[in-house]
Amino acid sequence: MAAAFREEAGRLTAWLVRSLGDFPIAEEIVQDTLVAALEQWSTQGVPDCPSAWLRTVARRRAIDRLRREIRFKEKLAQLDLPIPQEPDNRLELIFTCCHPAVAPENQVALTLRAVCGLTTAQIARAFMVSEATVAQRIVRAQRKIVEAGIPYRVPRDDELDARLSQVLSVLYLTFNEGYLSGSGKSAARREVAEDAAWLAGLLSDLFPMHPEVLGLLALMRLHLARSESRFDVRGDLVLLRDQDRSKWDRAAIAEAVRLVERAASLKRAGPYQLQAAIAACHAEARSWADTDWPQILILYDMLLHLAPSPVAQLNRAVAMKHVLGAESALAEVESLAPSLDGYHLLHAVRADLLRTLGRQLEAQAAEQRALALTQNPAERSLLRRRMSHDAYDARDALPC
């Protein structure tokens, strides 16, 4: 029910934004409609067609709101038009949110809030900023869209390059929040991850020859293919090397690998394609011992050349451990401390390397630091287990 509510909220918002041209009013109407549904359905039961009920109530509330507006007749006529039967009109809303006239940081915040249903707190955690900052970004983006009269549509081909990278970033951030939640209440929100993958699939239908769209879709599907083995019956995170690979969806992995190959055939390498290729190396290995770490290290080198980032460099250090040894990997991690000191996985990886090198007291201190920096319950449990056991590999805790 929660997943259905979130998906329908996105569709309602998209429809109302198109009809009213006003983000704040659209979001207010949607929230009021969902509250009314929760109150009425809890006592009277869920209607036979929940989506039709929600749209009817939302339309009535929109009409009530428009009666107080100067352009009532014009807007009412728009609402009376038949609702277009589109496969999922949230993509149009995403592109509207990600218009170049809107500041990039505001684009992502608004899209995650209006389209994907993430809370202000979840967005703040994703960007490591305050909730007040995120709220300001959302308001600024809404105001800019209204003031600039930004059209509600998927961009033309000649506009695509300026718009698509931000849309892909939003979908990836949304997927990561679902795959390994930043919230302290749940370790993962699979419905959020699947929703992001669904939208990426729609995007690939629109742009089947864009390699980065294919790469992101493949990356998401590769991760989802092994999701059944990522947590045990207690909800604890299971390390990649310890996962029951018989539970992995081999058909889904094969399909995702074909997407990676199709993207590569277009000969325009990009960060999402390379991340998908790395995930494919893990997914295709029949056992932990069969993992092609040298190939993974090469792919990380390529990724850093195209899109250098400290997080990608940290991931590369994990591969370095298996190719060049723990000492070389630790030197790489230590160089990242100034930029990633507030990132719990830096300290988790560092602790693993220190333990491998026999530096137990330093490893324990790094684990304590990592524990203090994450609120995810499965990660916290894993770190506590790690503090009482010797073996650990931080790679599986990384969302990419």
N, C-alpha and C positions, 0 to 999 in steps of 0.2 A: 504494500500500500504506500509506503514512504517513497519508493522509487517511482511509482505511478504518479503520485502527487507532485514530485519534483519535475517529472517530465511534462506533465500537463501544465504546471505553473510556467514553464518555459514557453510552451506553445501559446498559452493565454497571453503572456507578456508580449510575445512577438505579434500576435494578432492585434492587441490593444495599442501597441506602439505604432503599428501601421495605420490603424484607424484614427488614433488620437494625436499622434505626433508628439507625445509628451511622456518621457520615461517615468518621472516621479508619480504622475497620476496613474499610469498603467500599473506600476508596481503596487501602489496603494490599493487599487481595485482588486488586483490579484490576491494580495494578502488578506483583504477583507473577505473575499470569496472563499479562500481556503479555510479561514477561521469559521465562517458560516457553515461550511461543509462538515468540519470536525464536530461542531456543536450539534448540528441537526442529524448527521448520520449516526452519531453515538447513541441517540435516543430512538430514531425512526428507522435505522438501518441504511445500508448503502443502496442507492437507487440502481435500477437495472442497467442504466448507461451513465456511469459517473461523469464521463467527459462531457456529455451533453448537458447534464445538470450544472456542472461548473461553468460551462460557456453561457448557459441561459442566465444564471445568476450574475456572472461577470458583465454580460450585456446589459442587464437591468441596472446594475450599479453604475455602469458607464453612462447610461442614459440619464440616470438621476444626477450624475455629476455634470453632464453636458447641459442640463437644463439651467445650470447656473453660469454657463459660458455664453459669450456674445455670439459665437458662431454655431449655435445649437443646431440649426436646420441643416447646415452643410455637413457637420460631423455626424449627425444622426443618419443622414442618407448613406454615409460611408458604412456605418454600423449595420444598416439594414441590408447591405449587399451580402450575397451568399458567402459563407466562409470558404475560401479556396481549399480544395482537397489536395494539399501538398504532402509529400512523404514526410517532411519535417521542416517547417519554416524557421526553425531556430538558426539555421545557417545564415539566413538573411539578416537575422538579428545580430549574429556574431560579426558579420562584415560591417554592419552599421556601427556597432560598438568600436570596431577596429579601424575606423576611417582615419586617414592621415591627419585630418584637422584636429583630432583629439590627441592629446599628449600620450606617448606610448604607455607610461605607467598607469595613466587613467583608463586607457583602453582595456588593459588586462583586468583591472579591478572591476570595472563595470561589467565586462563579459562574464567573469566568474560569478558575479552576484546576480545579474539579470537573467542570464541564459542557463547557467549551470547550477544555480541554486546554492552555491557555497555561502556560508555566513561570513560576515565581516571579520570575525575572529579567525576563521580558517584561512581567509585570504591574507590576513596580517601575518599568520605563521608562515605561509608559503613565501612571502616576501621579506620576512624578518623585520617588519616595521610595526608601528603601533596601530591599534584598531581605529584611533582617531584619524590617523593619516590615511588609512584605507577609505574611511567614510568621506573624507574631504575629496579624495580622488574620484569616488563614485559621483558625488554631487557635481564636481567640475565637469566630468564627462557628460553627464545628463544635460547640464546647462549648455555645453558647447554644441551638442547634437541638435538641440532645439534652436539655438541662436543661429547656427550655420545652415539650418535646413538640410541636414545631411540626408540623402535618399536612403530608403529602405530597400536594398536589393543586393544581389550577388554582383560583384564588379565584373566589368568587361575584361576580356583577355589582356588588353593593353594597360589595364589598371592593376592586374593581378599581382605582379611582383612587389608592388608597394604595400599590398594589403595582406598577402597570404602568410608571410613569415610570422606576423603577430597573431593571426588566427591559429596557426599551428602551435605557437607557444602557449596560447590559452588552453587549447585542448590537451597539450602535454602536462601542463600544470594541474589541470583538472584530473587527468588520469592518475597522476602521481598521488594526489590527495586521496583518491579512492583506493589505490593499490597498497599504499602504506600511509594511513591517515596521520596527520599532524595533531589530531585531537586526542585528548587524554581519555575519551570515553570509549573509543573503539579502535582496534588495531588496523582494520581495513574496512572500507565501504565499497564492496564489490559493485553495487549498483551504480555508484558514481563512476568507477573505472569503466564499466561496460557502457555507460551512457556516453562517455568521451570516445570510446572506440566506435560506437554506433555513429556518432557525428563525424568522426574521421572517415568512416566508410562512406557516408553520404558525400563528403568532400572529395573522396577518390572517384566517386561516380561522376561528379561534376568536372573533375580535372584528372582524367585517367592517364595522362601523359606527363604529369608533374612528378618527378622522382621523389621529392621530399614529402609530398602527400602520401605516396606509396610507402616510403620509409617509415613515417610515423605510424601508419596503420599497421605495418608489419611489426614494428616494435611493440605496440600495444597488444597485438594478438599473440606474440611470442610470450609475453609476460602472463597474459591471461591463461595461456595453454598449460601452465604449470601451477596455477593458483590453488588447485585442490590439494597440493602437497605442501603448501607454504606454512600451514598452521596445523598443529596437532589437535587432539580432541579437547585439550584444555585451553586451546586458543593461543598457545605459545608458538613463537616463530621457529620454524625448522630451517636450519642452515642448508644452503644450496647443496653442499656435498653430502648431507644426510637425508635429503628428500627421497621419497619413494618414487623413482622415475617411471615406474609402471603406471602411476596415476597421471602422468603427463599426457595431454591430448596430442598424440602423435600426428593425427590427421590435421589438426589446427596448426601444429608446428610446420608440417610440410607445406601447407597452404601459405603460411607467412613467409617461409623461405622462398617460395616462388615469387612472392611480392618483392622480396629483397633482390632477387635475381632480375626481375622485370625492371625495377628501379635502376639497378646497375647497368642494364643494357642501354639505358638512355644516356649514359656517359656524362652525367652532371652530378658528381658526388656532392653530398651534403651531410650535415651533422646527424640528422635523423636516420639517414641510410646507414651511416657508419655505426651508430648506436644499435640499430636493428641487426647489423651484421655481427656485432659483438654478442648480442643476445642470442643470435642464431648459433654461434659457436658453443655457447653453454647449452642451448636447448637440444642441439643435435648430438652432443656427447652422450654416449650410452651409460657412462659412469663418470664419477668425479675424476678418476685417474686418466680417463680418455680426453679430458679437456685440452684443447689446443691452445695452451697459454702463449706460445710464441706468436701465433696468428692474432690472438687477442691484443697482445702488446703492440704489434704492427698497426692494428686498427686504431688503437688509442693514439698512436703517434700521428696517424692521418687525421684523426678527429681534432687533436690539439693544433695541428697545422691549419685546419679550416676554421675552427671555433675554439680558440684557447680560453680555458676557464679553470679556476682552481679546483672545482669539483671534478671535472674531467681528469685533471692531473692527479687528484687523489685516487680516482678509480684506476688510473694507469699504474699508480704505485702498488696497488694490490696485485696486478698482473706481474709487475716487476719482481715481486717476492717469489713467484713461481718460476721465473725465468733467470733472474740475475741474483736472487738471494735476498734475505731479510735485511741485511745491512745496507745494501744499495736502496732498497725500498724505503727504509727508515730515513735515510738522508733526504730522499725526495719529500717525504711527509713532513719532516722538520722544516723544510724550506717553505711549506705552505702554512705554517702556524700563524704568521701575522695576519693573513687574509681569512683564515677559516677557524680561528680560535673559538668562535661561538657556534660552530657546527659540530654536533655530537659525533658524527661519523669520523671526523678527523681524529678524535681522541680514541674512538673504538678501534680504528685501523692501527693507530700508533700503539695502543696497548697490545694488540695482537703481535705486532712486530717486536716489541720490547720483550714480550713473553717468549717468543721464538728465540730471541738472543739471550735468554736467561736472566733478564733484568726485571725480576718479579716485583720489587717494590715500586719501581717506576711504572710498571704495567698496571698495578693496582691503583695508583694515583690517577693514571689516565682513564681507567675505567670509571672511577668515581666522578671525574669531570664529565665523561660522556653521559653517565646516568643523570647528572644534574641538568643536562641540556636537552633531554628528550622527555616528552610527555606521552609518547605512544606506549600503551601498556605492554604490547608484545615485545617491543624493543627493550623496555625496562626489565621485563622478566628475563630476556635473553642476556642482558648485561649482568643481572644478578647471578644467573647461572654461570656465566663466564667467570665471575669473580670467585666462584667456588670450584671451577673445573679448569683444566689446562687448555683444552682444545677450543678454538674458535676461529671463524673466518668471517670478517665483516662484510664481504662482498654481497651476501644475500640481503643485507639490510639496506642496500642502496636501491632506490626506486628505479634506476635506469640500468 
